Amino acid sequence: MADNEKLDTDMTSTDELFGLTSTEPIEPPKEGPIAKEFTLDIPRIPSVELPLNVSTKHSSVQKAIDMCGGIHKIKNAFKEEGPLDTQQGLEMYLNHGDPTFFNEHPLVGKKVPYRDDSIILKISIPKGTLQKNNNNVVQSLKSLDEKDYKVTPVAIVNNTIKFRELSDFQIRLDNSSAAIEFETKFKSLNWQGLQEYVETIPDNDTKPFENINNVILNRHLKSPNSDYQLPPPPKFSMIGLPHLYKYKGNPLAKKSNGITEVKASYIKNYQILLHGLTEKIKIPMEPHIDALKCYQQAKKDGIYPGTKKESRFYECLEECLAMLQKYFRQRPIWIKRHLDGLIPKRIHHTMRVALALLSYRFVMGPWRNTYIKFGIDPRTSNEYAKYQTEYFKIEKRMVNSPVGKKNIPKLPSLIFDSNRPGDIDGRFRFNGTQIPWYLMLQIDILIDEPNINEVYRKAEYLDKPNELTGWFKELDLVKMRRIMKYELGCLVQGNHNFNEYRLKYYKSIRTINEPKPKNLNTRDEDADGDINMEDSENGRQDKGEENEDEDEDDNGIMSDEADEAALEAEEAENESHVRVEETLQATGKEGNIDPNMDPTAIKSTTISDINNSVNFKYADFGDIIDRIAKLDPAEAELLESQLDGFVHESRL
């Protein structure tokens, strides 16, 4: 072949053919030739994008076509009409032609809707140019003069089938005598063979797995299968596409010179968690053995394992331990959010490690999500009944309403100062005049409300606690919950004048599901002073959707076990590792920041604090803008002026 012969190469491109695609008028270039025009009156062709490494060899292309069932199957797939969900699609068999018979699991490809057309270009370049440029087409074209190559559009791809399903597990049955016999008898379509196969199968096989313990593997075979005679399931993967796990980047990871590094360190806190209230569950008397080892090593060396000496983590931990020990003497069972306001900011980063050294947790039951002092067993005495937790939740339709936004208080930041030094912040308590900061409430901070206090004082305790109601009888808890839900609903609506007859009814109910008298159902007449809420698209569309067992006048307040997702956002206490903040490590006395400290570390901590101060699951557009404004006021102002709001992901 002569040196001046051309080598034809096909590639798909539009930018290189037409240059810029902007609709704005473009001034003609001052130098260089004007791009050549081509007619697009060329064939329209379909394409199949295969998850295979197909070479340009005819045998490779033919094998790919055979794996899809042949050219006629591909053509039929392109002829299908209607919604994608109703289309059969194109099946591709990875082991097509192998003796796998009925256990082959194909991948299904579907046509891509609304796909932009692509142009196939034929590019002719001198022979040997690709080899000189490591088969890089772009580099090859750059190395040539415009007169040395030729570009011609030859077709437009206007219909494409893509494979986006997961590849299922494949099982080879080459060594399974039952599978081989089945395939041989049925594939021959000989009636005598079919009859012999059926007669060999017992009518009532009581031991179908009899040979499962006598598996013999032939390791010399390419696919060493066992003597397992049962056919495999028709499909293993229950989903077509992978789950979206919503992984997030490490907030401490910083990119420098193309390398991403994590500057801060993480420490495992070894918090002891108890799952259940049965007698088999033993109450721990001391911390996890690994937590003790770390603490003893820190006392010996003066450096907590996993931290640096200059971070002063051990010194801060000792100070935090001393403060928590004092608080646990005052109160043996705490909610972490209440302690957040009592621990100073300069040592707050050691709090989870300190709690793991002093307390354990129940993850379910009446004392769920509390920190309990080692050796204290709340199951032994009803004096611990007042520390049981009740969780309340305001419905989203109420939170998003204009009245609700006005009356529901903003959550505090992760680190704050209690307005009652040495005691739980008063804004966490419920007295009937304010909505608490946090709706994970212990019984003893509910009894400031007179009506709940009246029920609490008359409550009769059980002989021993259970996992649902703890020491209380269920009826007493129902009374307290209904009063709480009713008053919370009124306060969300800005109504402080509670209906005394309704409260009297709640305190006197005799059964758990006692129906409410009709004369108390005064929502339409508004006799109790409730303010009518505007209907919301997120609210109930039909009264039939409401739980018949629940009170009809809860005013959008629910009581239930704490939602783990809500706790993660509000309390940020589900992490098993503690992050050692650079800002907190570098601080000396409270309020004094080391001037030599990296300012980016300060910003990192600020972002973390702000993120923990808002529940993004329920935040509206204004909440997000407010948070952005704390970091970048100019950017927040720009976003507020250009955006009208957010669209929920379910409506995208």
N, C-alpha and C positions, 0 to 999 in steps of 0.2 A: 504493500500500500504506500502510495507516494506521501511525502512529508506535508504537501499542501492540501491533502484531503481533510475533510471536515468530520468531526465527531458530534453526533446528535445527542443531546441530553434533554430530558423533559423535567420541568420543574413548575411549581405553582407560585405565582407572584402577581400582585397588582401594583404595588408601590413602585417597583422598578420599571414597570411598563408605562404608567401614567404620571409618575412623579407625585407632586402634591395633590391632595384631594380636597383642599379647602374651597368653599364657595366664594370667598372674598376675592376681589379682583387682584391679580398678581402682575406686577410689572415684568415684562420680558427680560430675560437675563442679558446683561451687557456683553457677556462673552460666552462663547460656546455655541454649538448648534441647537436649533429648536427641536424638541422631541418629535419623533416621527409618529404620524397618525396611522391607526390600523382600524379596519372594519371589524365589527363584532358579529357579523353575519356568518357565524361559524356553528358547527354542531353543538347541541346540548347533550351532555352525557351524564349518567349516574356514576356514583363511586361507592365503594365499600371500604371503610377504615377498619382493618383487622388488628386485633391485639397479638399479632404474630410478626416475626422477623422474616419477611418475604423478600427474597433476592430477585434479581432481574432474570434469573434462569427460568426457562420454560417449565422445567420439572417442579421448581419451587412454587411458581404461580399456579400450576395445575393442581398441586397438592393442596394449596389454600382453597381453591375452588371446590375440590372434592370434600374438604372438611366442612364446607357449607352446604353439602348435599348436591353439588353440581350446578351448572350454569342455569338450568331451568328453575331451580329453587330460588336462586338469586333474582331472576327476572320476576318470578311470582311475588317475591317480597316487595319489589318496587311497585307492583300493580295494586297492592292493598290500599284500600281507602278507609276513611272514617277515623275516629279518635285513636290515639296510640294505644290506649288501654285495651281496645277491642281487637287490635291487630295481632296476628300470630307472630309476625316478625321473622327474622332469619336465624335459624339455629345453626350453630357451629359446634362440631364435635371434635374435641381435642385429641381423642383416641380413635378417630374414625378409621374403620378397617381392621382394628385389633379385635381379638376374640373376647370382647367385654359384654356383648349382647345386651341384656336388659338393664344393666346397671350404669350405662353411660349417661352422664349429666351434661347436657349441652349448655352453651352460653347463648343468650337470645339478643340479637341486635335489632334496633328499631330505627325507623326513619327519623331524621332530625327535622323538626318543624321550624318553619320560618328561617331557614338557613340562608345566609348571604351567598350569592354565586361566587365561585372561584374560577380563575382563568388558568388554563394549562398553556404554558409557553414552551415553544420548541427553540432551544438555544443551540446554535451551531458555532463551535469554536475549533481552532486548529488541534489536530491530534497531538497528544502528549502534554497539553496544557494542564489538564486536571492532575496528572501524575506529578507534575512539577510543583503544584500547589496543594499537595496532600488531599486531593479530591474535594477541595473546597471551591464550590462554584462561585461564590461571591469574590473570593480572593483571586480566582482565575480571571474573572471579568475585569477586575481592577488592574490586573497585570497586562491586559491587552489594549491595543488601540481600538477606537470605535469601529474602524474599518475592518478589524480582524475577526469580528464575531457578528452573528445575525440572530435577531430575536423575532419570532413569529408566533402570534396566538393561534392555537390549533383547535381548542375546544373550551366550552364553559361547563363546569360541574354545577348542576342545579338541583341535584337530589343525592343525598348521602345517607347511608346506613352506618350507624356507629354502635359498638358494643360497650355498654357501660355497666354490665352486671358483674358480680363477683364470680370468679372461677370456683365452682364447687369441688368438693373432694371427689377423687376418683378411686374406685376399687377394682383391682384386677382379679378375675375369677378363673384364671387359667388353671389353677391347681385344685379348684373345687370340683369334685367328682359330680356333685348334684347339678352344678351349673353347666358343666360340660355335657352331662347326659340330657339335661333339659334342652340345651341348644341343639344337640345332635338329633334328638327325637322330633322336636317341633320344627326345626329348620327343614328337615326332609319332607315334612307334610305327609308322611306315611302313616296311615291309620293304625297299622299293626304296631309301629313304634310308639305312637301316642298311647295306645291301649296298654302296652307293656310298662310304660313310664308311670301311668296312673295307677296300675295294679301294684307297683312297688311302694306306693305311699300308704302308710297305715291309715285306717279310717279314724282312729282316735289315738293319736300319738301323744302319750302322757309325758314323754321325756324328749321334747324337741331340742333341748340343750345338753343331751346326754354326753355328747362327745366334746363339749367345750373344754373339759379339763384334760383331754387327751390330744392336745394340739401338737402337730408335728410340722416343723418348719424346715423347708429345704433351702438352706442358705446359698446353695450353688446356683439357684435360679435367679434370673434378673429381677423378678418380683416374687420374693419368698412369702407366699400366702400359706395360710393354715388349712386344716381340714374342717374349717368352720362351714357348715352346710346351709345355713340360713341365708337368704338373699339380703343384700344391703338395702337400706331405706331408699326410697326414690329420690330423696333430696336431703342434703345436710343443712345447707345455708338457708335460713328462713327469710332472708332479706335480699333484695336485689342490689342495693347500694349500701356502702358502709355507713355506720352510725356517725352522726356529727357530734363529736365529743366536746366541741367548743374549748379546745385547749387555748390557754392564754400564755403569752410570753412572760418570762420571769421579770417582774418589775425592777429587780436589782441588776439585771443584765445590761451592761453598757457596751456599745460598739466603739472600738478604737482601732484605727488602722486596719479595718476589715476584720478584726477579731473581736468576737463577743465574749466578754468575761463577766463573772459575778464577783463583785468586790466584797460584799458582806458575806457572813457565814450563817449557817443554820444549826440550831441545837435541838435535838429531840428532847421532849419534855417528859416522856414516860408516864403520862397521866394514867392512873388506874381507873378502869371503867367496869362497872358491874351491870350485867344484863339480867335483870329479874329480881324478885323479892322473896323467892322461896327460901325455906330454911336451909337448903343446900348451899345457898350463897353465903359465904363467910365474909364478915366485915374485916377489911384490912386494918392492921394495927400500925403499919409503917409503910414507907414509900416502896415503889418498885425497886428491885435489887440493883438494876442498872442506874436508876436515879441516885441511889445511895452511893454507889461506886463513884459516880461523877462528882457528887458533893464532897465525899471524903477525899478524893484526889485534889479537889479545889482547896480544901482546908489545909492539905499537906503542902501543896505547891504555891498557893495563893493565886492560881490561875484556873479558871473553870475550863474543863476540856472542850476544845473547839473554838475557844476565843483567844485573843491576844492580851498580853499583859497590859498594854496601853489602853485597852477598852475598859478596864476596871469593872468588868462584868461581875466578878466574884464579890467585890466590895459592895456593888449595887444590890446584888442578890441577898447578901447578909442583911442589909438595911431593909429590904423588902420583906424578908422573912420575919424580922423583928416586928414590923408593923402588922403583918398578917396574923402572927401569933397573938398579938393583942386583940385584934378584931375577932378571931376565932374564940377567944375567951369570953368576949361579949356576946357572941352569937355563933353557935356551932355549925349553922348551915347558911350558906350565902349563895346569892346569884351573882355571877361574875360582873354583870353590868353595874351592879350596885357598888362593887369594890373598885371599879374603874375610877370613880370620883373621889376615892380615899387615898389612892396611891399616887404620889407626886410623879410628874412627867419624867423627871430625870432618872427614875428607877423603874418606870412602868414596863420597860421592855423585858425585865426579869420576872414579871408577875406570873407568867404561865409556868415557868420552872419552879418558882416558889410555891405555887398552888399544888403542883405535883408532889412537892416534898412535904406538904402539910395536910392534903385532903384527897379524897376519892370522889367518884361521881357515879350516880345512877343514870343510865341513858333511857330508862323507861320507868313508868309507874308514877306515884304521887310526888316523889322528890326528884323527878327527872330534871336534868340540866342544872342541878345545883352542885355546889362544892361542899362536901361534908367532912368535918374534922376526923382524922384517923382515930379509930376506937369508938366513935359515936355510932350507935346503931339505932336509927329512927324507928325501927320495928319493935323495939323493946318497951317503949312508953308512949302514951298519948300526949305527953308534953311536947313531942315533936310534931304534933298535928298542925300547929300554927305555921310550920315552915313548909308545908305542902305547897306545890305550885299549881296555879290555874293560868291557862293561856287563853287570851281573848284576841280576836282579830276583827278589824273594821273592813267591811266589804269594799271592794274596789270602786263600786259605783258611788259609795259615800265619800271615799278618799278623793275621787276625781271631781266631785261636785263643787261648785263655787263656795257653798256654805261650809262644806267639809274642809276645803283648803284653808279657809279662814280660821276655823276653830281647832283643827288638829295641830298640836304643837310640833315643832320641828325636833327631830331626834338630835341629841347631843353628839359631839364628836367623840371619837374613841377614848380620848383622854380629856377629862374635865375636872373641875373642882366642885365638890359637894357644897351645897349652900348650908349644910349642917355639919360643921367640922367634927370628924370622928363618928359620924352617923350617916345612915342612908339619906341621900338627897331627898328633900321633901317633895320634889316634882315626880318622884317615882311612886309616891303614895297616892291612894285614892280615898278622897273624903266626900265625894259627891258634888264637888264644886269645880273640879278640873279633870281633864283627861290626862292620865299618867303618861310619862315619857315613854315607858316601856310596858308592853302588855303581857309580859311573863311576870305574873304577880304571885307573891306568897300570901297565904291567908292573913298573916299578922299585919300586912300593910294594906289590907282591904278593910280592916275592922274600924278604921277611923270614920267610915261611913255608918251613921246610926242604924239604918235598917239592916245592913249586913251584920253589924255588931250584935244586934238583937237576936238574929238567927244563930250567930256563933255562940253566944252565951247560953242559949237553950239547947245547943246540939248535944246529943248523946253519942259517946264514942263506942266503937265496936270492941269486942273482946281482943281481937288481934287484927292488924291491918291487912288489906288485900291490895292487889296490883292496880285496881281501878279507882277506888275511892279512898285508899289509905285508911286512916282511923275513923273517918266520918261515915255516917250512913248516907246512902246515895240521895235520899230525899233532902237532907240538909244542904248538900252541895248543890242540888238542883235549885233550891230556893236562893242561895247566894249567887249562883250564876245568872238566874233570871233577873234578879235585882240589878246586878252589875251590868248585864247586857242592856236592860231597859234604860238605866241612867246614862250609860255611855252613849247610847243612841241619841238620847235627848241632848246631851252636851255637844255631840258632833254637830247637831242641828242648831246649836246656839240657844237651846231651851233649858233654863235652870229651874223652871217651875214644874216639878214632877207631880204626877197624878197620885195623890195620897191614897185613893181607893184602889188603884192598881197595885201600889206597893203593899197595901194591906192584904190584897188577894195573894200576891206572891209569897208573903210570909206565912200564909195560912193554908197553902195547898196541902192536900192530904195524900196524893199519889204522884208518882213521877210524871205520868202522862195525863194528868187531869186536864180535861178540856176547859177552855176559858169561857166564862159566861158571856152571852151575847151582849149584854149591856155594858161590858167592859171593852168591847171591840169598837172603840170610838175613833178609829183612824180617820174615817170619812168626815165625821162631825168635828174632828179636831178639838174635842172637849178637854183633852189632857194638855193642850197647849203645844203639841208637836208642830213643828214647821214642816209643811209639805215639801218633800224633796223633788227636784226635777227628775223626770225619767231619764235614764241613761242607757245608752246602747249596751253597756256592760252589765246592766241590771237584769233582774229576772223578767223574762218576756211573758211569763204565764204564772199565775198563782199556783197552778198545778205543780210547778217545779219545786215549790217549797216543801220542806220536810214536814209531814203532818205531825210528827212528834215534837217539833220545836214550837215555841211560842210564836204567834203570828206578829207580835209587836216587838220584835227584837231590834227594830229600827236599823237593820243592816249590821248587827254585831253578832259574831259567831264565837262559840267557845269550843275548844278542841285541844288535842295535843299539839305542841309547838311544831310548826312546819320547819323541817331541817334546813330548807333553802332560805327561809326567812331568818332563822337563827344565824346561818352562815353570813348573811349580809349584814344583820344588825349587830351581832355580837362578835363575829369573826373568831370563833373559838373552836372550830372544827379542825384546825391544823394540828398535826402531831409534832411539828417542828416549830421552834421559836426563831425568829429572825433577829439577829443582832444588828440593830440600827447603827449606822456610822455616826449619825448626829448625836444619838444618845450616848454612844461610847465616848465621843469626843467632848461632851459637855463636862464642865467641872461642877461648880455649885449651881444650884437651880437658877436659871435665867442667864447664866454667864456662858457664852459659847466661845469655844477656842477659836481665835482669829485665824489660826493656821489651818482650820478644817476646810475640806473641799466644799465649796458652796453648792455643788451639784448634789451632794449628799443631803444638804438641808432641803433642797427642792424635792428630792426623792421622798423624804419623810413627810413633807407637806402634802404631796400627792397621796401618799398612803393614808394619812389622817383624813383627808377630804373624802377619799373613796369609801372609807369605813363609816363616814358620817351620813351616808345616804344609801337607802335601799333602792338600787337601780332597777330592781324588778318592778317596783311600783312608782318610780319617780316620773313626774311629768316633764314637759318641755321646760317649764320655768325652773324646776329644781336643777336640771342639768345645766342650764345657763348660769344659775347662781353659783354652782360649783366651779364651772369654768372661769367665771369672773374672779374667783379667789386666786386663781393662778395667772390668768391673762385677761385683764379687763378689756383690752382692745379687741382681742379675738372674740370674747363673749359678746361685745357690742356689735361686731360685724356679723356673727352668726344670728343674733336676734333680729337684725335688720333684714337679713337675706332669707331666713328660714321662717316658715309659718308654723312649724311643729314637727312632730315625729309620727310615723306610721307604724303601727304594731306589726311585728314580724309575721304574724299569721295572716296579714292582709296584703303582704307584698306579692 
